[in-house]
Amino acid sequence: MKKSKIFWGYAVLALVIYAVVQLLISNGVIQFYYQNMFIAMCINVILAVSLHVIIGVTGQFSIGHAGFLAVGAYISAICTMKIGMPFITAILIGAIVAALAGLLVGIPSLRLKGDYLAIATLGFAEIIRIVFVNTDYVGGAAGLQVAHQSTWTYAFFATFITILVISNFTNSRHGRACISIREDEIAADAMGINTTYYKVVAFAIGSFFAGVAGAIYAHNYYIIQPTAFGFLKSFDILIFVVLGGLGSLSGSVIAAVLLTFVSTYLQDFPETRMIIYSLILILVMLYRPTGLLGSKEITAYFKFGKKGGTRV
């Protein structure tokens, strides 16, 4: 009952934030520049939370998330620009194909561990990028022009659903099985947990929502090019999860919002942008080596006492 109240409380708060921002956009108070920043925040939150399932919950070190982002972006763009499908249908198809790509890379490679898995996923992402570079149907290296269809509404509700699904998955028995794999895979296997199955499931869920982010990304920036989905993009997404705290969903969300905000405002200083951005990351990791929230959720910081009353 208490958890249900907390859930509905956060849901109502999120919807109030959406309504306020939408009202300001409708009245012209929030200009296009800031709308674009909000949409970019939502895209990065989806990417951070989807990678959180793979790394933070299941403990599988993947650095190929940009590959799933690319699949979602290109497939959804083909659906809208080449076939003429509605945007919402294109988002779903892009996400499903990205999930299938996750299964394709997950089934053979998730028997690997640690650095070997990271190299395998990075190789997959690079293969995806090279395939799009050499495919004339999607514009090759020059890229594919895409109509602008992403809005604050699409971005917000995609983010809301992503967080809702992954939060519920993490708190389910399936999520606890994934956490046991992260903590000690040998012990989890000895207790009868099908470790390969749950790792593949986590990979499929993470890649599905990365595909959703890719679809919104593609229809927000007018053009998509293979260079936007290189290995540096995978490291950007990885930074969100590590900075927020491995195992903390809310930490990943906060880190994604914070770094998107910082990166956007540092665009006015192109010469020193990456230096300042790097210094911020170094300072945070020096003083918070476990990330902003560590392995805790933000709700843990609002509990002031034990049952029976609060401490004074």
WOHUZI-V327123 format. One record per residue. N is the residue number from 1. PHI is phi in degrees with one decimal (none if undefined). Layout:
# WOHUZI-V327123
n:N phi:PHI
n:N phi:PHI
This chain:
# WOHUZI-V327123
n:1 phi:none
n:2 phi:-65.3
n:3 phi:-63.7
n:4 phi:-63.0
n:5 phi:-64.1
n:6 phi:-62.7
n:7 phi:-59.6
n:8 phi:-66.3
n:9 phi:-63.5
n:10 phi:-66.9
n:11 phi:-62.9
n:12 phi:-64.6
n:13 phi:-59.4
n:14 phi:-62.5
n:15 phi:-68.3
n:16 phi:-65.6
n:17 phi:-60.6
n:18 phi:-59.5
n:19 phi:-62.9
n:20 phi:-64.6
n:21 phi:-63.4
n:22 phi:-62.7
n:23 phi:-64.0
n:24 phi:-66.5
n:25 phi:-66.9
n:26 phi:-62.2
n:27 phi:-89.2
n:28 phi:77.9
n:29 phi:-72.6
n:30 phi:-91.8
n:31 phi:-80.5
n:32 phi:-60.4
n:33 phi:-57.6
n:34 phi:-75.3
n:35 phi:-60.2
n:36 phi:-62.9
n:37 phi:-65.9
n:38 phi:-64.0
n:39 phi:-66.0
n:40 phi:-62.3
n:41 phi:-59.9
n:42 phi:-62.4
n:43 phi:-59.9
n:44 phi:-68.7
n:45 phi:-65.2
n:46 phi:-59.9
n:47 phi:-64.1
n:48 phi:-64.1
n:49 phi:-68.4
n:50 phi:-67.8
n:51 phi:-73.9
n:52 phi:-57.4
n:53 phi:-61.6
n:54 phi:-78.1
n:55 phi:-91.3
n:56 phi:-72.1
n:57 phi:-90.9
n:58 phi:-94.5
n:59 phi:77.5
n:60 phi:-100.0
n:61 phi:-81.3
n:62 phi:-113.5
n:63 phi:-126.8
n:64 phi:-120.6
n:65 phi:-65.6
n:66 phi:-63.8
n:67 phi:-64.5
n:68 phi:-69.8
n:69 phi:-59.9
n:70 phi:-64.6
n:71 phi:-60.4
n:72 phi:-61.0
n:73 phi:-65.9
n:74 phi:-71.5
n:75 phi:-64.5
n:76 phi:-65.9
n:77 phi:-65.6
n:78 phi:-62.6
n:79 phi:-61.6
n:80 phi:-84.4
n:81 phi:-87.6
n:82 phi:-98.1
n:83 phi:-102.7
n:84 phi:83.6
n:85 phi:-77.3
n:86 phi:-63.8
n:87 phi:-61.7
n:88 phi:-63.6
n:89 phi:-66.5
n:90 phi:-63.1
n:91 phi:-60.9
n:92 phi:-64.1
n:93 phi:-66.0
n:94 phi:-59.7
n:95 phi:-67.8
n:96 phi:-65.4
n:97 phi:-64.9
n:98 phi:-63.1
n:99 phi:-63.8
n:100 phi:-63.8
n:101 phi:-64.2
n:102 phi:-62.2
n:103 phi:-66.1
n:104 phi:-61.5
n:105 phi:-85.3
n:106 phi:-73.7
n:107 phi:-59.8
n:108 phi:-79.3
n:109 phi:-99.1
n:110 phi:-77.8
n:111 phi:-79.2
n:112 phi:-83.2
n:113 phi:-135.9
n:114 phi:56.1
n:115 phi:-61.4
n:116 phi:-67.2
n:117 phi:-66.6
n:118 phi:-60.2
n:119 phi:-65.3
n:120 phi:-63.5
n:121 phi:-69.5
n:122 phi:-64.3
n:123 phi:-61.8
n:124 phi:-61.3
n:125 phi:-60.6
n:126 phi:-69.3
n:127 phi:-62.1
n:128 phi:-58.4
n:129 phi:-62.2
n:130 phi:-65.6
n:131 phi:-60.8
n:132 phi:-69.3
n:133 phi:-60.9
n:134 phi:-100.1
n:135 phi:-108.0
n:136 phi:-67.0
n:137 phi:-59.7
n:138 phi:-108.3
n:139 phi:92.1
n:140 phi:60.4
n:141 phi:-68.9
n:142 phi:-71.0
n:143 phi:96.9
n:144 phi:-122.2
n:145 phi:-76.6
n:146 phi:-130.6
n:147 phi:-68.8
n:148 phi:-77.3
n:149 phi:-128.0
n:150 phi:-73.8
n:151 phi:-127.7
n:152 phi:-59.4
n:153 phi:-63.5
n:154 phi:-59.3
n:155 phi:-64.6
n:156 phi:-63.8
n:157 phi:-69.7
n:158 phi:-64.5
n:159 phi:-66.7
n:160 phi:-59.5
n:161 phi:-66.3
n:162 phi:-59.6
n:163 phi:-63.4
n:164 phi:-61.9
n:165 phi:-65.3
n:166 phi:-71.5
n:167 phi:-63.8
n:168 phi:-67.0
n:169 phi:-62.9
n:170 phi:-62.3
n:171 phi:-86.7
n:172 phi:-86.1
n:173 phi:-65.5
n:174 phi:-68.4
n:175 phi:-64.2
n:176 phi:-65.7
n:177 phi:-65.0
n:178 phi:-65.3
n:179 phi:-64.5
n:180 phi:-64.3
n:181 phi:-65.9
n:182 phi:-62.3
n:183 phi:-72.5
n:184 phi:-162.6
n:185 phi:-65.3
n:186 phi:-64.6
n:187 phi:-64.8
n:188 phi:-62.8
n:189 phi:-64.1
n:190 phi:-66.8
n:191 phi:-85.8
n:192 phi:94.7
n:193 phi:-80.3
n:194 phi:-76.7
n:195 phi:-64.3
n:196 phi:-62.9
n:197 phi:-59.2
n:198 phi:-70.5
n:199 phi:-67.2
n:200 phi:-67.3
n:201 phi:-60.8
n:202 phi:-60.6
n:203 phi:-64.4
n:204 phi:-65.2
n:205 phi:-63.9
n:206 phi:-61.1
n:207 phi:-70.7
n:208 phi:-59.1
n:209 phi:-74.9
n:210 phi:-64.5
n:211 phi:-65.2
n:212 phi:-61.0
n:213 phi:-61.1
n:214 phi:-62.2
n:215 phi:-64.4
n:216 phi:-67.6
n:217 phi:-59.7
n:218 phi:-61.0
n:219 phi:-93.7
n:220 phi:-110.1
n:221 phi:-113.4
n:222 phi:69.3
n:223 phi:-145.5
n:224 phi:-121.1
n:225 phi:-129.2
n:226 phi:-57.5
n:227 phi:-64.2
n:228 phi:-74.4
n:229 phi:-117.8
n:230 phi:-75.6
n:231 phi:-66.4
n:232 phi:-65.1
n:233 phi:-65.9
n:234 phi:-62.2
n:235 phi:-68.7
n:236 phi:-59.6
n:237 phi:-67.1
n:238 phi:-60.9
n:239 phi:-60.8
n:240 phi:-57.0
n:241 phi:-70.7
n:242 phi:-68.5
n:243 phi:-65.9
n:244 phi:-69.9
n:245 phi:119.2
n:246 phi:-63.9
n:247 phi:96.6
n:248 phi:-112.7
n:249 phi:-65.8
n:250 phi:-64.7
n:251 phi:-63.6
n:252 phi:-62.7
n:253 phi:-64.2
n:254 phi:-62.3
n:255 phi:-63.8
n:256 phi:-63.8
n:257 phi:-65.4
n:258 phi:-62.6
n:259 phi:-71.6
n:260 phi:-64.9
n:261 phi:-61.4
n:262 phi:-63.3
n:263 phi:-62.2
n:264 phi:-65.2
n:265 phi:-77.5
n:266 phi:-82.5
n:267 phi:-64.9
n:268 phi:-74.2
n:269 phi:-125.2
n:270 phi:-60.4
n:271 phi:-71.2
n:272 phi:-112.0
n:273 phi:-57.8
n:274 phi:-69.6
n:275 phi:-66.9
n:276 phi:-63.2
n:277 phi:-59.0
n:278 phi:-66.7
n:279 phi:-62.3
n:280 phi:-61.4
n:281 phi:-63.7
n:282 phi:-62.7
n:283 phi:-62.7
n:284 phi:-64.3
n:285 phi:-72.4
n:286 phi:-70.1
n:287 phi:-93.1
n:288 phi:-133.4
n:289 phi:-62.5
n:290 phi:-90.7
n:291 phi:97.9
n:292 phi:-61.7
n:293 phi:-117.1
n:294 phi:63.8
n:295 phi:-101.9
n:296 phi:-91.3
n:297 phi:-97.0
n:298 phi:-63.9
n:299 phi:-63.5
n:300 phi:-64.4
n:301 phi:-83.3
n:302 phi:-103.3
n:303 phi:-97.6
n:304 phi:-90.6
n:305 phi:-163.0
n:306 phi:-88.0
n:307 phi:-63.4
n:308 phi:103.9
n:309 phi:142.2
n:310 phi:-97.2
n:311 phi:-75.4
n:312 phi:-111.6
